[in-house]
Amino acid sequence: MARPQGARRTGGTRATENAARRQRDRANAKRPWTQDTGVPLSNGRWPQWVTAVQWESQVSRWQKVGRRAGLLGAAAGVIAGGAAIGLAVERYAVGRSFRRADTARDEPFGRLRGEPMYVIADDGVDLYVELNGPADADLTVVFVHGYALNQDAWHYQRRDLTDLGRLVFFDQRGHGRSMRGRPERSTIDQLGEDLYRVIDAVAGDGSPVVLVGHSMGGMTVLALADLYPELFGDRIVGAALLATSPGRLAEVTLGAPAYTGRILHKLAPGLFGALVKQAELVDRSRKAGSDLSYVLTKRLAFASDVPPSLVRFAADLLASTPIDVVADFFPAFDAHDKMSALPVLQRVETLVMVGASDLLTPEEHSGDIVRAVPGAELVIIPDCGHLIICEYPDVVNHHLRELASRARRLAGLPQEESA
């Protein structure tokens, strides 16, 4: 076929191409190769089309990138490797735990209910509330649950403490049956505002109130003290802060070495971001349940050998909270700092309880509270994890009864016989 006039030939014969390649190879063979600047190819030779200087420059660039990105990657790999070994051991233990007697098998977890009502928050979010106990009780006890849980976490308190007075349980915004607010409202201060609205709705007649907060719920109580200190010693006569913290949560390592804990904090926002992009799939998988969710719940929520059905109940509570709500609230913990609000609690009867093996809010954080609140009662439960209200309910309920008795005395109410 004739070539069009003016067109150039861009190819060559196979012989010409081979000759050109041999010429390049002879030239490269005379260059000073070195093999001390990286890892050679599988055949032990460097690529013949790269000079030593070019190769060293490329390796240097790769090393810089590696130093920047590899730090987190390598650490994540170590963590993942250790977690995989731990998971295998724990899954073996899970199988054994399911084969033993389950003393809580017949417990009606999640089925105890109260009189329902809704309270509207200052931004229009509907907060779901349930009331138990006599409507004309002279003392109101408000229970505030923790992060990624809901009011059903207070199962044993709802079951056993109805004689204390009017018991109030509510779902924090985005949790349980409560509406979800705008993401920017997912802060501890907003939870304090929500609690104020709940108190005003259920104890608007001015009856004395005792607040009981677990984990994020305890932080909510501290936010209320920061926002409305005038309530404490007036309408509020008692506060129980269970497995909670006034701040410094960015230092919590979940039981890992400090350096690893810092890496986990750095990785968490990116991890949540990735999960939220697949929120529907993630939530569906979480609700389906798995050995992994069981193992993680048992590891982070409990320290003693609790019944398998209790672990599954706690895992189901956690899985019921949408992953995007979990992600929205997570940054609030690093920002949480209510140390300056602690002296307000000196005006009321204060109980502080924590598990000695709590990985999420270690006992040092409870120590920070009692040092700032002289006269506060500190109870540390041995062999107890973070979900203190379910792991040792009899111990918790006993101290809540004593707190209610002291609060009644402070409010000038008659002492009542309790079970």
Buried (B, 14 or more C-beta within 10 A) or exposed (E): EEEEEEEEEEEEEEEEEEEEEEEEEEEBEEEEEEEEBBEEEEEEEBEBEBBBEEBBEEEEEEEEEEEEEEEEEEBBEEBEEEBEEEBEEBBEEBEEBEEEEBEBEEBEBBEBEBEEBBBEBEEEBBBBBBBBBEEEBBBBBBBBBBBBBBBBBBBBBBBBBBBBBBBBBBBBBBBBBBBBBEEEBBBBBBBBBBBBBBBEBBBEEEBBBBBBBBBBBBBBBBBBBBBBBEBBBBBBBBBBBBBBBBBBBEBBBEBBEEEBBBBBBEBBEEEBEEBBEEBEEBBEBBEEEEEBBBBBBBBBBBBEEBBBBBBBBBBBBBBBBBBBBBBBBBBBBBEBBBBEBBEBBBBBBBBBBBBEBBBBBBBEBBBBBBEBBEEBBBBBBEEBBBBBBBBBBEBBBEBBBBBBBBBBEBBEBEEBEEE
